[in-house]
């Protein structure tokens, strides 16, 4: 990738970790951002195993709900690497609650982490993406594409899809492309935090994924992100890409 620079939020675990490691394998220099410094260090070491040197990885510990952190993340990345080519808005939290059980605190946390952070991270990175004519890839969810009783989570991801479409339109004049990936069920900390058993996850897979009775692999999402950021996708913008075994097709 000729020394291109990517920022990946929520990269201390799960799909964000997989995206960071895959981008490292392609030669991207990286800013990895997350709340867990210990986990970020593990991700940094895995990226170094892909061939990156210490100086080619910037690790930033912080909370994407803090807009000042998002500004610092973009500014520090540009100052350190002298460019930003790719922003991956991956940070997110789940809320496996029915609408009737969702609290104000649940609502505010999910909307802030999943949607507000992506909005303001995109805003913060925009001046630098203009210079590189770079791209943004948002990590949304197949939950945005079908109605669900898990109302606040899927609402936040539907909002992210609209953010993708609207920023694709707004950023096009600068030569910046914006796309999203919308994965189906993946085995990540989101389900662990919700205390979902393996059997419960597999039940969701069987109900949701028409194509294959298995979860989506993290590297399937990571390779899709890399494709959307690549020159091979130079004429793709405003794309909402389901990686969900056909869930978006409906029952």
Helices and strands as residue ranges (DSSP letters): E 5-9, H 14-25, E 29-34, H 37-49, G 54-56, E 57-61, H 67-81, E 86-89, G 99-101, H 104-111, I 112-116, H 117-132, E 135-139, G 142-144, H 151-171, G 172-174, E 177-183, H 189-193, H 198-208, H 218-229, G 231-233, E 240-243, G 247-249
